[in-house]
Amino acid sequence: MKGKLFLIPNTLGGENTDIIPSHTVETAKNIKFFIVENERNARRYLSSIGLKGKIRDLELFAIEKHAKRQNFERMLAPALAGADMGLISEAGCPSIADPGEEVVSTAHKKRIKVVPLVGPSSIMLALMASGLNAEQFAFSAYLPIDQRQRENALQRLESWASKSGQTQIFMETPFRNNQMLDSIIRSCNPKTRLCIACNITMKDEQIQTKSVQAWREKKPDLHKKPCIFLIGKN
């Protein structure tokens, strides 16, 4: 009998593990094999939720982010042999805008049962707090790095939001957030509604929805702060 693959949410940053539900924590405590993005960070997280005395006994398989080919079937060998496994993202819910999706895809192909556990999702929390259309929305993850391509993508998302009313959600790596905001201000209609959700679930959390013009008049410094951006119909 094959084991299960449990998708174990991480915190969204910092060390506030109180936001992780007790059922998720208890499930993680009974797992010995984990697939992770960063082994050191994963061990720190598992220790913080109560596995401190068991860390040395755990076996972690690290996903190589920049590798073109990876043997996910080999990583899932314990599950194929009958042991339960956990998949942990660097932040938030596994396999959403991170390489864990390929692990989950392989698990399905190998008929390993995939069990998503409850935990924080920056995308859903930002949408909930934005005041924008939460009945129709789309997540585009990361936009192009090149400035011209990024601004073209922003104009397409804004156009779709304006025509359909569908909220457009996207993100950027924390050290490029200020460039993203500059591109939004240059590319979008001043009346377009923009929500910036920053440091969600942390002590300095800030979530605000204003017009692009209002953001232009008073730009925040978003450098190295985890952010979600949402564009809505003006």
VOFI-486464 format. One record per residue (C-alpha): residue number from 1; x, y, z. Coordinates in steps of 0.001 Angstrom, whole numbers, plus 524288, in hexadecimal, padded with zeros to 5 digits. Layout:
<rec><k>NUM</k><xx>X</xx><yy>Y</yy><zz>Z</zz></rec>
...
END
This chain:
<rec><k>1</k><xx>80000</xx><yy>80000</yy><zz>80000</zz></rec>
<rec><k>2</k><xx>8053D</xx><yy>80D6B</yy><zz>7FC34</zz></rec>
<rec><k>3</k><xx>806FD</xx><yy>81880</yy><zz>805C6</zz></rec>
<rec><k>4</k><xx>800B8</xx><yy>825EA</yy><zz>80460</zz></rec>
<rec><k>5</k><xx>8069C</xx><yy>832E9</yy><zz>80083</zz></rec>
<rec><k>6</k><xx>8025A</xx><yy>83D7A</yy><zz>80A1F</zz></rec>
<rec><k>7</k><xx>8036F</xx><yy>84B8F</yy><zz>8058B</zz></rec>
<rec><k>8</k><xx>807E2</xx><yy>852E1</yy><zz>811B4</zz></rec>
<rec><k>9</k><xx>8066C</xx><yy>861C2</yy><zz>8119B</zz></rec>
<rec><k>10</k><xx>8116B</xx><yy>86A09</yy><zz>81701</zz></rec>
<rec><k>11</k><xx>810AA</xx><yy>87787</yy><zz>81D3A</zz></rec>
<rec><k>12</k><xx>810E6</xx><yy>8834A</yy><zz>8141B</zz></rec>
<rec><k>13</k><xx>81D47</xx><yy>8886C</yy><zz>81A64</zz></rec>
<rec><k>14</k><xx>822AC</xx><yy>88AB1</yy><zz>827E7</zz></rec>
<rec><k>15</k><xx>820BE</xx><yy>88101</yy><zz>832E9</zz></rec>
<rec><k>16</k><xx>81235</xx><yy>88274</yy><zz>835AF</zz></rec>
<rec><k>17</k><xx>80EA1</xx><yy>87411</yy><zz>835DF</zz></rec>
<rec><k>18</k><xx>801C6</xx><yy>876DE</yy><zz>83CF2</zz></rec>
<rec><k>19</k><xx>7FB6B</xx><yy>87873</yy><zz>82F99</zz></rec>
<rec><k>20</k><xx>7FDDB</xx><yy>86A0B</yy><zz>82C6F</zz></rec>
<rec><k>21</k><xx>7F1D5</xx><yy>861EE</yy><zz>8305F</zz></rec>
<rec><k>22</k><xx>7F3DA</xx><yy>8578A</yy><zz>83ACA</zz></rec>
<rec><k>23</k><xx>7EF4C</xx><yy>84C97</yy><zz>831B4</zz></rec>
<rec><k>24</k><xx>7F9D4</xx><yy>85055</yy><zz>827E3</zz></rec>
<rec><k>25</k><xx>80414</xx><yy>85085</yy><zz>832A6</zz></rec>
<rec><k>26</k><xx>7FFF0</xx><yy>84349</yy><zz>83815</zz></rec>
<rec><k>27</k><xx>8002C</xx><yy>83D3E</yy><zz>82A8D</zz></rec>
<rec><k>28</k><xx>80DF8</xx><yy>84259</yy><zz>82821</zz></rec>
<rec><k>29</k><xx>81298</xx><yy>83CA5</yy><zz>83507</zz></rec>
<rec><k>30</k><xx>80F39</xx><yy>82EF5</yy><zz>83031</zz></rec>
<rec><k>31</k><xx>816F3</xx><yy>83000</yy><zz>8238A</zz></rec>
<rec><k>32</k><xx>82531</xx><yy>82C35</yy><zz>821E0</zz></rec>
<rec><k>33</k><xx>82765</xx><yy>82F27</yy><zz>8136D</zz></rec>
<rec><k>34</k><xx>82625</xx><yy>83CD6</yy><zz>80D9A</zz></rec>
<rec><k>35</k><xx>82821</xx><yy>8431A</yy><zz>80058</zz></rec>
<rec><k>36</k><xx>82C33</xx><yy>85152</yy><zz>80211</zz></rec>
<rec><k>37</k><xx>83141</xx><yy>85D48</yy><zz>7FADA</zz></rec>
<rec><k>38</k><xx>83C01</xx><yy>86085</yy><zz>80486</zz></rec>
<rec><k>39</k><xx>840A1</xx><yy>8562C</yy><zz>80E0E</zz></rec>
<rec><k>40</k><xx>845E9</xx><yy>85F7E</yy><zz>8185B</zz></rec>
<rec><k>41</k><xx>839B1</xx><yy>867EC</yy><zz>81892</zz></rec>
<rec><k>42</k><xx>830EA</xx><yy>85BF5</yy><zz>818BD</zz></rec>
<rec><k>43</k><xx>83802</xx><yy>85644</yy><zz>82488</zz></rec>
<rec><k>44</k><xx>836B5</xx><yy>86348</yy><zz>82B82</zz></rec>
<rec><k>45</k><xx>8281F</xx><yy>863B3</yy><zz>82888</zz></rec>
<rec><k>46</k><xx>825C3</xx><yy>855A8</yy><zz>82CBC</zz></rec>
<rec><k>47</k><xx>82D43</xx><yy>85823</yy><zz>8393D</zz></rec>
<rec><k>48</k><xx>82507</xx><yy>8643A</yy><zz>83C11</zz></rec>
<rec><k>49</k><xx>8182C</xx><yy>85CB0</yy><zz>83B12</zz></rec>
<rec><k>50</k><xx>81C64</xx><yy>8522F</yy><zz>84491</zz></rec>
<rec><k>51</k><xx>8256C</xx><yy>84886</yy><zz>83DC6</zz></rec>
<rec><k>52</k><xx>83199</xx><yy>84DDC</yy><zz>84475</zz></rec>
<rec><k>53</k><xx>8357C</xx><yy>840DD</yy><zz>84ABD</zz></rec>
<rec><k>54</k><xx>832FB</xx><yy>83942</yy><zz>83E28</zz></rec>
<rec><k>55</k><xx>83A4E</xx><yy>841A9</yy><zz>83442</zz></rec>
<rec><k>56</k><xx>8461A</xx><yy>838A9</yy><zz>83360</zz></rec>
<rec><k>57</k><xx>83D48</xx><yy>82D14</yy><zz>8307D</zz></rec>
<rec><k>58</k><xx>836A1</xx><yy>833A5</yy><zz>824F2</zz></rec>
<rec><k>59</k><xx>83A5C</xx><yy>83158</yy><zz>816CA</zz></rec>
<rec><k>60</k><xx>83904</xx><yy>83D25</yy><zz>80DF0</zz></rec>
<rec><k>61</k><xx>83983</xx><yy>83D75</yy><zz>7FF14</zz></rec>
<rec><k>62</k><xx>83CA8</xx><yy>84B0A</yy><zz>7F9BA</zz></rec>
<rec><k>63</k><xx>8370B</xx><yy>84FF0</yy><zz>7ECDE</zz></rec>
<rec><k>64</k><xx>8418B</xx><yy>85601</yy><zz>7E45A</zz></rec>
<rec><k>65</k><xx>83AEF</xx><yy>8624F</yy><zz>7DF73</zz></rec>
<rec><k>66</k><xx>843CF</xx><yy>864AA</yy><zz>7D3CB</zz></rec>
<rec><k>67</k><xx>84591</xx><yy>856A0</yy><zz>7CF65</zz></rec>
<rec><k>68</k><xx>83F71</xx><yy>853D2</yy><zz>7C226</zz></rec>
<rec><k>69</k><xx>83C7F</xx><yy>845B5</yy><zz>7C57E</zz></rec>
<rec><k>70</k><xx>839D3</xx><yy>83FD8</yy><zz>7D2B9</zz></rec>
<rec><k>71</k><xx>83629</xx><yy>83232</yy><zz>7D6BD</zz></rec>
<rec><k>72</k><xx>829C3</xx><yy>834CC</yy><zz>7DE68</zz></rec>
<rec><k>73</k><xx>8265F</xx><yy>82670</yy><zz>7DDFF</zz></rec>
<rec><k>74</k><xx>832E1</xx><yy>823B1</yy><zz>7E593</zz></rec>
<rec><k>75</k><xx>82F0C</xx><yy>82E02</yy><zz>7EFA1</zz></rec>
<rec><k>76</k><xx>821DE</xx><yy>8275B</yy><zz>7F11B</zz></rec>
<rec><k>77</k><xx>82807</xx><yy>819F2</yy><zz>7F32B</zz></rec>
<rec><k>78</k><xx>82438</xx><yy>8195F</yy><zz>801AB</zz></rec>
<rec><k>79</k><xx>815E9</xx><yy>81BB0</yy><zz>7FE1F</zz></rec>
<rec><k>80</k><xx>81687</xx><yy>81154</yy><zz>7F38F</zz></rec>
<rec><k>81</k><xx>81BFB</xx><yy>80831</yy><zz>7FDF6</zz></rec>
<rec><k>82</k><xx>810C0</xx><yy>80B18</yy><zz>80739</zz></rec>
<rec><k>83</k><xx>81555</xx><yy>816A2</yy><zz>80FA8</zz></rec>
<rec><k>84</k><xx>80E1A</xx><yy>82384</yy><zz>810D6</zz></rec>
<rec><k>85</k><xx>81568</xx><yy>82F7E</yy><zz>80C07</zz></rec>
<rec><k>86</k><xx>8143D</xx><yy>83E3D</yy><zz>80D6A</zz></rec>
<rec><k>87</k><xx>81671</xx><yy>848F9</yy><zz>80366</zz></rec>
<rec><k>88</k><xx>81A6E</xx><yy>85640</yy><zz>808F5</zz></rec>
<rec><k>89</k><xx>81BA6</xx><yy>8631D</yy><zz>8019D</zz></rec>
<rec><k>90</k><xx>824AE</xx><yy>86E46</yy><zz>80565</zz></rec>
<rec><k>91</k><xx>818A1</xx><yy>87625</yy><zz>80925</zz></rec>
<rec><k>92</k><xx>80A0A</xx><yy>873D2</yy><zz>8092C</zz></rec>
<rec><k>93</k><xx>8032E</xx><yy>868AE</yy><zz>80236</zz></rec>
<rec><k>94</k><xx>80B60</xx><yy>85E9D</yy><zz>7FACA</zz></rec>
<rec><k>95</k><xx>80B12</xx><yy>85DA0</yy><zz>7EBE7</zz></rec>
<rec><k>96</k><xx>804D6</xx><yy>86B13</yy><zz>7E9DF</zz></rec>
<rec><k>97</k><xx>80E7A</xx><yy>8735F</yy><zz>7E218</zz></rec>
<rec><k>98</k><xx>819A2</xx><yy>86A7A</yy><zz>7E62E</zz></rec>
<rec><k>99</k><xx>82035</xx><yy>85E22</yy><zz>7E0ED</zz></rec>
<rec><k>100</k><xx>81852</xx><yy>85547</yy><zz>7E9D3</zz></rec>
<rec><k>101</k><xx>80DD0</xx><yy>85443</yy><zz>7DF55</zz></rec>
<rec><k>102</k><xx>8167F</xx><yy>84AD0</yy><zz>7D7C1</zz></rec>
<rec><k>103</k><xx>817AE</xx><yy>8422C</yy><zz>7E3C0</zz></rec>
<rec><k>104</k><xx>808E5</xx><yy>841F3</yy><zz>7E508</zz></rec>
<rec><k>105</k><xx>80758</xx><yy>83F12</yy><zz>7D688</zz></rec>
<rec><k>106</k><xx>810AC</xx><yy>83392</yy><zz>7D79E</zz></rec>
<rec><k>107</k><xx>8096B</xx><yy>82E9C</yy><zz>7E3A2</zz></rec>
<rec><k>108</k><xx>7FCC0</xx><yy>82E54</yy><zz>7DBF6</zz></rec>
<rec><k>109</k><xx>80339</xx><yy>8271D</yy><zz>7D0CA</zz></rec>
<rec><k>110</k><xx>8082C</xx><yy>81CF2</yy><zz>7DA7B</zz></rec>
<rec><k>111</k><xx>7FAB2</xx><yy>81C32</yy><zz>7E0E1</zz></rec>
<rec><k>112</k><xx>7FF97</xx><yy>82131</yy><zz>7EDD7</zz></rec>
<rec><k>113</k><xx>7F493</xx><yy>8279A</yy><zz>7F56D</zz></rec>
<rec><k>114</k><xx>7F6B4</xx><yy>83640</yy><zz>7F6DE</zz></rec>
<rec><k>115</k><xx>7F143</xx><yy>83C91</yy><zz>8033A</zz></rec>
<rec><k>116</k><xx>7F125</xx><yy>84B92</yy><zz>80413</zz></rec>
<rec><k>117</k><xx>7F198</xx><yy>850D1</yy><zz>811E9</zz></rec>
<rec><k>118</k><xx>7EC42</xx><yy>85DC6</yy><zz>816BD</zz></rec>
<rec><k>119</k><xx>7F567</xx><yy>86961</yy><zz>81836</zz></rec>
<rec><k>120</k><xx>7F7EF</xx><yy>8776E</yy><zz>81405</zz></rec>
<rec><k>121</k><xx>7F73B</xx><yy>87B68</yy><zz>805BA</zz></rec>
<rec><k>122</k><xx>7FBFF</xx><yy>88925</yy><zz>802D5</zz></rec>
<rec><k>123</k><xx>7F40B</xx><yy>88932</yy><zz>7F648</zz></rec>
<rec><k>124</k><xx>7E713</xx><yy>8861A</yy><zz>7FCCD</zz></rec>
<rec><k>125</k><xx>7E993</xx><yy>88EAF</yy><zz>808B3</zz></rec>
<rec><k>126</k><xx>7ED00</xx><yy>89A38</yy><zz>7FFF4</zz></rec>
<rec><k>127</k><xx>7E0C7</xx><yy>89835</yy><zz>7F7BC</zz></rec>
<rec><k>128</k><xx>7D839</xx><yy>89730</yy><zz>803DC</zz></rec>
<rec><k>129</k><xx>7DD56</xx><yy>8A41E</yy><zz>80914</zz></rec>
<rec><k>130</k><xx>7DE00</xx><yy>8AB99</yy><zz>7FC36</zz></rec>
<rec><k>131</k><xx>7CFBD</xx><yy>8AF2D</yy><zz>7FA60</zz></rec>
<rec><k>132</k><xx>7D12E</xx><yy>8AB94</yy><zz>7EC06</zz></rec>
<rec><k>133</k><xx>7C8FC</xx><yy>8A1AB</yy><zz>7E487</zz></rec>
<rec><k>134</k><xx>7CAC3</xx><yy>894AD</yy><zz>7EB8D</zz></rec>
<rec><k>135</k><xx>7C0F9</xx><yy>88D3C</yy><zz>7E32A</zz></rec>
<rec><k>136</k><xx>7C914</xx><yy>88E58</yy><zz>7D6D0</zz></rec>
<rec><k>137</k><xx>7D7C2</xx><yy>88EF0</yy><zz>7D7E2</zz></rec>
<rec><k>138</k><xx>7E424</xx><yy>889CE</yy><zz>7D18F</zz></rec>
<rec><k>139</k><xx>7F1DB</xx><yy>8879F</yy><zz>7D6B5</zz></rec>
<rec><k>140</k><xx>7FD1F</xx><yy>88A1E</yy><zz>7CD51</zz></rec>
<rec><k>141</k><xx>80854</xx><yy>8877A</yy><zz>7D6D4</zz></rec>
<rec><k>142</k><xx>814B5</xx><yy>88E59</yy><zz>7D22A</zz></rec>
<rec><k>143</k><xx>8148A</xx><yy>89806</yy><zz>7C6E1</zz></rec>
<rec><k>144</k><xx>8203F</xx><yy>899A2</yy><zz>7BDA2</zz></rec>
<rec><k>145</k><xx>82CC9</xx><yy>89F50</yy><zz>7C342</zz></rec>
<rec><k>146</k><xx>82F7F</xx><yy>8A7C1</yy><zz>7B749</zz></rec>
<rec><k>147</k><xx>82968</xx><yy>8B524</yy><zz>7B988</zz></rec>
<rec><k>148</k><xx>822DA</xx><yy>8B674</yy><zz>7AC3B</zz></rec>
<rec><k>149</k><xx>81D6C</xx><yy>8A8AD</yy><zz>7AC85</zz></rec>
<rec><k>150</k><xx>818E8</xx><yy>8AA92</yy><zz>7BA96</zz></rec>
<rec><k>151</k><xx>811BC</xx><yy>8B718</yy><zz>7B745</zz></rec>
<rec><k>152</k><xx>80B77</xx><yy>8B0E4</yy><zz>7AB5D</zz></rec>
<rec><k>153</k><xx>806C4</xx><yy>8A5CA</yy><zz>7B41C</zz></rec>
<rec><k>154</k><xx>8016B</xx><yy>8AF94</yy><zz>7BDF4</zz></rec>
<rec><k>155</k><xx>7F9D0</xx><yy>8B694</yy><zz>7B356</zz></rec>
<rec><k>156</k><xx>7F3DB</xx><yy>8A9AD</yy><zz>7AEE5</zz></rec>
<rec><k>157</k><xx>7EFE8</xx><yy>8A636</yy><zz>7BCD6</zz></rec>
<rec><k>158</k><xx>7EA31</xx><yy>8B3B6</yy><zz>7BF11</zz></rec>
<rec><k>159</k><xx>7E29B</xx><yy>8B313</yy><zz>7B256</zz></rec>
<rec><k>160</k><xx>7DCD7</xx><yy>8A5E9</yy><zz>7B611</zz></rec>
<rec><k>161</k><xx>7D969</xx><yy>8AAC3</yy><zz>7C3AF</zz></rec>
<rec><k>162</k><xx>7D29F</xx><yy>8B693</yy><zz>7BDC4</zz></rec>
<rec><k>163</k><xx>7CAFE</xx><yy>8AEDA</yy><zz>7B3A2</zz></rec>
<rec><k>164</k><xx>7C72C</xx><yy>8A311</yy><zz>7BBD2</zz></rec>
<rec><k>165</k><xx>7C7A9</xx><yy>8A81C</yy><zz>7C9BD</zz></rec>
<rec><k>166</k><xx>7D0A2</xx><yy>89CB8</yy><zz>7CCFE</zz></rec>
<rec><k>167</k><xx>7DAAD</xx><yy>89FED</yy><zz>7D775</zz></rec>
<rec><k>168</k><xx>7E899</xx><yy>89D92</yy><zz>7D2DB</zz></rec>
<rec><k>169</k><xx>7F238</xx><yy>8988E</yy><zz>7DD10</zz></rec>
<rec><k>170</k><xx>800EC</xx><yy>897B2</yy><zz>7DB7B</zz></rec>
<rec><k>171</k><xx>80D83</xx><yy>89855</yy><zz>7E33F</zz></rec>
<rec><k>172</k><xx>81BDE</xx><yy>89BA8</yy><zz>7E24F</zz></rec>
<rec><k>173</k><xx>8283B</xx><yy>8979B</yy><zz>7E946</zz></rec>
<rec><k>174</k><xx>829CD</xx><yy>8A0B2</yy><zz>7F50B</zz></rec>
<rec><k>175</k><xx>8360C</xx><yy>8A789</yy><zz>7F003</zz></rec>
<rec><k>176</k><xx>82F00</xx><yy>8ABB9</yy><zz>7E378</zz></rec>
<rec><k>177</k><xx>8225D</xx><yy>8B0A2</yy><zz>7E9B7</zz></rec>
<rec><k>178</k><xx>825AB</xx><yy>8BF04</yy><zz>7E816</zz></rec>
<rec><k>179</k><xx>82854</xx><yy>8BD05</yy><zz>7D991</zz></rec>
<rec><k>180</k><xx>81B41</xx><yy>8B622</yy><zz>7D872</zz></rec>
<rec><k>181</k><xx>81422</xx><yy>8C166</yy><zz>7DEFB</zz></rec>
<rec><k>182</k><xx>81AF8</xx><yy>8CB24</yy><zz>7D602</zz></rec>
<rec><k>183</k><xx>816A2</xx><yy>8C338</yy><zz>7CA34</zz></rec>
<rec><k>184</k><xx>80891</xx><yy>8C2CA</yy><zz>7CF05</zz></rec>
<rec><k>185</k><xx>80883</xx><yy>8D184</yy><zz>7D104</zz></rec>
<rec><k>186</k><xx>80E27</xx><yy>8D3DE</yy><zz>7C36B</zz></rec>
<rec><k>187</k><xx>8059D</xx><yy>8CA03</yy><zz>7BC4C</zz></rec>
<rec><k>188</k><xx>7F83D</xx><yy>8CA59</yy><zz>7C291</zz></rec>
<rec><k>189</k><xx>7ECED</xx><yy>8D3C0</yy><zz>7C236</zz></rec>
<rec><k>190</k><xx>7ED7E</xx><yy>8DD25</yy><zz>7CDCD</zz></rec>
<rec><k>191</k><xx>7DFA0</xx><yy>8D90A</yy><zz>7D184</zz></rec>
<rec><k>192</k><xx>7E283</xx><yy>8CA6E</yy><zz>7D1B9</zz></rec>
<rec><k>193</k><xx>7E159</xx><yy>8C4A0</yy><zz>7DF4D</zz></rec>
<rec><k>194</k><xx>7EDCB</xx><yy>8BE99</yy><zz>7E496</zz></rec>
<rec><k>195</k><xx>7EF07</xx><yy>8B6C8</yy><zz>7F11D</zz></rec>
<rec><k>196</k><xx>7FC70</xx><yy>8B48C</yy><zz>7F6F9</zz></rec>
<rec><k>197</k><xx>7FC93</xx><yy>8AA15</yy><zz>80184</zz></rec>
<rec><k>198</k><xx>80993</xx><yy>8AA4B</yy><zz>80890</zz></rec>
<rec><k>199</k><xx>80F37</xx><yy>8A1B4</yy><zz>81362</zz></rec>
<rec><k>200</k><xx>80276</xx><yy>89A3C</yy><zz>814EA</zz></rec>
<rec><k>201</k><xx>8008C</xx><yy>893F5</yy><zz>82270</zz></rec>
<rec><k>202</k><xx>80C7E</xx><yy>89AFF</yy><zz>827CE</zz></rec>
<rec><k>203</k><xx>80CDC</xx><yy>8A5C9</yy><zz>83215</zz></rec>
<rec><k>204</k><xx>80F2B</xx><yy>8B05E</yy><zz>827E2</zz></rec>
<rec><k>205</k><xx>804A6</xx><yy>8AB60</yy><zz>81E8A</zz></rec>
<rec><k>206</k><xx>7FF4C</xx><yy>8B5D3</yy><zz>81563</zz></rec>
<rec><k>207</k><xx>7F402</xx><yy>8B3B8</yy><zz>80BF2</zz></rec>
<rec><k>208</k><xx>7EE80</xx><yy>8BF63</yy><zz>804A6</zz></rec>
<rec><k>209</k><xx>7E645</xx><yy>8C15B</yy><zz>7F876</zz></rec>
<rec><k>210</k><xx>7E718</xx><yy>8CE96</yy><zz>7F1CC</zz></rec>
<rec><k>211</k><xx>7E71D</xx><yy>8D43F</yy><zz>7E425</zz></rec>
<rec><k>212</k><xx>7F3BF</xx><yy>8D3A1</yy><zz>7DC7D</zz></rec>
<rec><k>213</k><xx>7F3E8</xx><yy>8E276</yy><zz>7DD3A</zz></rec>
<rec><k>214</k><xx>7F369</xx><yy>8E214</yy><zz>7EC19</zz></rec>
<rec><k>215</k><xx>7FEC0</xx><yy>8D876</yy><zz>7EC6C</zz></rec>
<rec><k>216</k><xx>80637</xx><yy>8E15C</yy><zz>7E31D</zz></rec>
<rec><k>217</k><xx>804A8</xx><yy>8ECD4</yy><zz>7EC5A</zz></rec>
<rec><k>218</k><xx>80A0B</xx><yy>8E54C</yy><zz>7F7E9</zz></rec>
<rec><k>219</k><xx>81247</xx><yy>8D98F</yy><zz>7F43A</zz></rec>
<rec><k>220</k><xx>815E1</xx><yy>8CFED</yy><zz>7FF03</zz></rec>
<rec><k>221</k><xx>8231C</xx><yy>8C968</yy><zz>7FFEB</zz></rec>
<rec><k>222</k><xx>82071</xx><yy>8BB03</yy><zz>7FD1D</zz></rec>
<rec><k>223</k><xx>82E8F</xx><yy>8B69D</yy><zz>7FBF2</zz></rec>
<rec><k>224</k><xx>830D2</xx><yy>8A8E5</yy><zz>80167</zz></rec>
<rec><k>225</k><xx>822E1</xx><yy>8A7FC</yy><zz>8069F</zz></rec>
<rec><k>226</k><xx>81A6C</xx><yy>89C74</yy><zz>8022A</zz></rec>
<rec><k>227</k><xx>80F44</xx><yy>8A26D</yy><zz>7FA4E</zz></rec>
<rec><k>228</k><xx>8035C</xx><yy>89E9E</yy><zz>7F27E</zz></rec>
<rec><k>229</k><xx>7FE11</xx><yy>8A823</yy><zz>7E855</zz></rec>
<rec><k>230</k><xx>7EFCD</xx><yy>8A87C</yy><zz>7E3FB</zz></rec>
<rec><k>231</k><xx>7E9F4</xx><yy>8B094</yy><zz>7D907</zz></rec>
<rec><k>232</k><xx>7DB4E</xx><yy>8B2F5</yy><zz>7D863</zz></rec>
<rec><k>233</k><xx>7D175</xx><yy>8BA2D</yy><zz>7D011</zz></rec>
<rec><k>234</k><xx>7D156</xx><yy>8C8D2</yy><zz>7D25D</zz></rec>
END
